[in-house]
Amino acid sequence: MPLHVICPGCLKRFQVSERFAGKQGPCPNCNAVISIPKEAVKVHGIEDTESKNDDNQRVISSPITRITMDFDPVLAKHYAFGVLGVLTLAFLLGCVPMYAVFRLLLGTLGLCFAAFPLVLFGYHFIRDREEIFTFTSEELSRRAGIVTAGYVVLWFGFEYCLAATQADLFIACLYFSAFAVLATLLCHPLLKMKTLDAFGHYCVFGFSIVFLRFLIGLGWFWALTVKNSTAPTLPGM
C-alpha cells in the first residue's frame, strides 16, 4: 500500500510507494526535499495472538506482511475491456454509410471522449516505475484533465495545418512530430514524466487517435482522406 506524505514547502499531498520508506526525495511540485517516514503497520488477528500470563504480561503476535505490486491486474483488465470495446464500436461505425460531414463530426466527438482515457492509459503504462512520488487520484485527475485539454487543442491545430497547406503524407508526419514536441513541453511538467516518456506519451495518444479514425472511416489523416473521400456527400459539396 502507498504511503501518504505532505511536502513541508508547498503542503501538497502525495502518495509514495512503500519501498521508499525512510528515504528522501524532491517534491514534484516545488522540489523541496521530503523525508519519507518509515511505516511499520502490523495487523493482528485473534488467532495470531498468544498471551502469556507472566509478570510482564507480554503479547507475542505475528504481523501480516504487506506486498506492494507495481502491476495492477484489475486496472489492466479494465483498460483491456475498454480498449476492446472502443475498437469494436469504431469498427462498427466505420461500416455504416453516412455523409462525410457526419463522419467528420463523429470523429470530432470521438476525439473529445477518448482523449482523457488515453491520457490516463499512457500515464499508467509509460511513466517511470522507479519514481518515488505518485499523485493522489484527485491530483492525477486534475493534471490529466489539463493535459487532455492541451492535447485536444494541439490535435485540432495539427488538423488545421494539414487542411490549410494541403499537406501530403510526408509533410503530415513532419507536422505530427512538431506538435508532439509541443505536447511534450506540456506533459513533462504536469505529469512529472521524463522528456522521452512525455514524448512517447503523446505519440501513443496521437497514433491511437489516428487508428481509431481509420476504423471510423476517416483514413489515417482526416484532411488527406476528406479531400479524396468516396463517401456520400451532401448536395453542393
PEKA-V96002 format. One record per helix or strand of 3 or more residues. SS is the DSSP state (H for helix, E for strand). FROM is the first residue (numbers start at 1). TO is the last residue. If there is no record, write none. Layout:
ss=SS from=FROM to=TO
ss=SS from=FROM to=TO
This chain:
ss=E from=3 to=6
ss=E from=13 to=16
ss=H from=18 to=20
ss=E from=24 to=26
ss=E from=33 to=35
ss=H from=46 to=48
ss=E from=49 to=51
ss=E from=59 to=61
ss=H from=73 to=94
ss=H from=100 to=126
ss=H from=137 to=165
ss=H from=169 to=191
ss=H from=195 to=216
ss=H from=222 to=227
